[in-house]
């Protein structure tokens, strides 16, 4: 682990979550989403695989390679089946379109753009 680097983009959230409590999955997602909202990110997107499966290494690489470098935070949630991205900066439309080819995207952004 490199402690000098503050980019914790793909750390697993809630690493202490109990595998004995599967009902916590939904509340963890809701809690993680609320944490992003509380952090005052203007743009919040949830990425899920189109097949509903858990993210693998290739999915993580694809998300990292195609998300804007200005993305402030990524959190793995929902037992690894979703990533929540929080940003103070707008996601360019071309980035979102590229990511849509691989993932379903839910928009929880505080800023809603006109003409969409």
Backbone torsions as a table, in degrees:
resi	resn	phi	psi	omega
1	UNK	NA	128.7	179.1
2	UNK	-92.7	105.2	-176.9
3	UNK	-76.3	-17.8	-179.7
4	UNK	-76.2	-19.0	-178.0
5	UNK	-94.9	124.5	-179.1
6	UNK	-91.6	5.5	-179.7
7	UNK	-86.7	93.8	-179.9
8	UNK	-100.3	38.5	-171.1
9	UNK	-51.2	-41.3	-171.6
10	UNK	-120.5	28.2	172.6
11	UNK	-68.5	149.6	175.7
12	UNK	-74.5	131.2	176.1
13	UNK	-78.3	149.4	174.1
14	UNK	53.9	50.8	-177.6
15	UNK	-62.5	-16.6	179.5
16	UNK	-92.6	5.7	-178.1
17	UNK	-63.9	143.0	-175.0
18	UNK	-83.7	133.0	176.7
19	UNK	-77.4	-10.0	-179.9
20	UNK	-82.9	-1.5	-176.9
21	UNK	-127.0	70.9	-177.3
22	UNK	-62.2	-23.0	179.0
23	UNK	-67.8	-14.0	178.5
24	UNK	-72.3	-18.2	-174.9
25	UNK	-52.6	-50.6	-178.1
26	UNK	-64.8	-42.7	-179.3
27	UNK	-67.3	-33.3	176.8
28	UNK	-64.5	-42.0	177.7
29	UNK	-61.0	-48.3	-179.1
30	UNK	-61.5	-40.1	179.3
31	UNK	-66.9	-44.1	179.1
32	UNK	-63.5	-39.8	178.0
33	UNK	-64.9	-43.6	179.6
34	UNK	-63.6	-36.6	177.4
35	UNK	-61.2	-41.0	177.9
36	UNK	-64.5	-41.2	179.2
37	UNK	-66.2	-40.6	179.5
38	UNK	-64.8	-29.8	178.8
39	UNK	-75.2	0.0	177.0
40	UNK	63.0	34.1	172.6
41	UNK	-72.3	133.1	-179.9
42	UNK	-76.8	-30.2	-178.5
43	UNK	-120.6	121.5	179.5
44	UNK	-131.9	122.1	179.2
45	UNK	-126.4	141.7	174.7
46	UNK	-110.2	126.7	179.9
47	UNK	-108.7	130.4	176.6
48	UNK	-133.4	145.2	174.5
49	UNK	-62.9	146.0	-179.5
50	UNK	-64.7	-26.5	178.9
51	UNK	-89.5	1.0	178.3
52	UNK	79.2	2.0	-178.0
53	UNK	-78.8	174.6	177.1
54	UNK	-75.7	150.2	177.6
55	UNK	-66.8	137.3	173.3
56	UNK	-110.0	-177.5	-178.2
57	UNK	-59.5	-38.9	179.5
58	UNK	-67.2	-37.4	177.0
59	UNK	-63.2	-43.5	180.0
60	UNK	-62.6	-43.2	178.4
61	UNK	-61.9	-43.3	-179.3
62	UNK	-63.7	-43.7	179.1
63	UNK	-62.5	-46.3	-179.5
64	UNK	-63.8	-41.9	-177.1
65	UNK	-69.2	-27.3	-173.9
66	UNK	-110.1	-2.4	174.2
67	UNK	-87.0	149.3	178.2
68	UNK	-59.9	143.3	179.8
69	UNK	-62.8	-20.3	-179.4
70	UNK	-78.7	-3.1	179.8
71	UNK	-59.6	124.7	-173.8
72	UNK	-79.3	-35.1	-174.5
73	UNK	-154.3	140.4	170.1
74	UNK	-121.9	137.5	176.8
75	UNK	-130.4	126.8	173.3
76	UNK	-79.8	134.0	-176.9
77	UNK	-147.6	178.6	176.8
78	UNK	55.1	48.6	-179.0
79	UNK	54.6	39.6	177.2
80	UNK	79.8	7.3	-178.4
81	UNK	-93.8	-0.7	179.5
82	UNK	-151.2	151.8	168.9
83	UNK	-122.4	134.3	174.1
84	UNK	-104.1	127.7	177.4
85	UNK	-108.9	132.5	176.4
86	UNK	-121.0	135.8	-177.4
87	UNK	-148.6	147.4	171.4
88	UNK	-90.1	-6.5	-176.3
89	UNK	-114.5	147.0	-179.6
90	UNK	-64.9	139.2	171.2
91	UNK	-81.7	120.8	176.9
92	UNK	-60.2	142.8	-178.6
93	UNK	-53.8	-36.8	-179.2
94	UNK	-65.0	-34.6	176.7
95	UNK	-66.0	-44.7	179.9
96	UNK	-63.5	-41.2	179.8
97	UNK	-64.1	-42.2	178.3
98	UNK	-62.9	-44.0	180.0
99	UNK	-67.0	-31.4	178.4
100	UNK	-66.6	-21.3	178.2
101	UNK	-67.2	-23.0	-177.0
102	UNK	-115.0	-28.3	-172.8
103	UNK	-127.0	153.7	165.0
104	UNK	-83.2	138.7	-176.7
105	UNK	-123.6	128.2	174.5
106	UNK	-107.3	133.0	-177.2
107	UNK	-103.9	115.0	177.1
108	UNK	-113.5	22.9	-175.8
109	UNK	-63.9	143.3	174.8
110	UNK	-72.4	-31.8	-179.7
111	UNK	-93.5	117.3	176.5
112	UNK	-106.3	128.2	-177.2
113	UNK	-88.3	141.7	177.7
114	UNK	-75.2	151.1	176.1
115	UNK	84.2	5.7	179.3
116	UNK	-91.1	NA	NA
